[in-house]
Amino acid sequence: MCDYFLTLRMIHMMCAGLSILGFIVRWIWMLTGSPLHAARMTKIVPHIAIRCCSQAPSRW
């Protein structure tokens, strides 16, 4: 278990970082009035990253 801990922790931290980055980018697009803010994929991707991040520890 200890051998995989750092790898799993790195994956977990990357998912969390990507999720936060996605929400920040959407927020900036909302402030600037960009049409990308309303795109379907930009609404879905941050939530997928959160889902992976929150579900991965329960599977360890």
N, C-alpha and C positions, 0 to 999 in steps of 0.2 A: 504494500500500500504506500509506503514512504517513497518508493521510486517514482510513483505516478503523481504524487502530491504536487510537486512544482509544475509539472506539465498541466495538470487539471486546474491549478490555481491560475496559471498564465492564460489558459483558455477562458476561464471565468472572468478574469480581469479585462481581457480583450473584448469579450461580449459586453461587459458593463460599459467600457469606454466607447465602443461603437454605438451603443444605445444612447448614451449621453450626447455624443457627437451628433447623432441623427436628430435628436430633439432640439439641439442648439441650432443646427442648420435650418430646420423647419421654422424655428422662432425667428431667425434672421430673415428668412424668405418671407415670413408673415409681415415683419416690420417694413420690409422694402417693397412689398406688394408684388412679389414675383409670382408668375403663374405656376412655377414649380411647386409652390406651397400646396396647391390644390390637386397635384398629381396623385394618382392612386398609390403608386409605389412608395412615394415619400411619406405617405400616411401609414403604410404597412410595415416597412422595413425596421423602424425603431422598435416596434412592438414585437417583431419576430426575435430581435436581438435580446430584448428583455425576457421573452419566453424561454429562449435557450439558456440565458444566464440564470434564471430562477429555477428552471427544471433540472439543470445539470447537477447541482449539489444533492438533490434528492435521489439521483440515480447512482451516486457514488456509494 
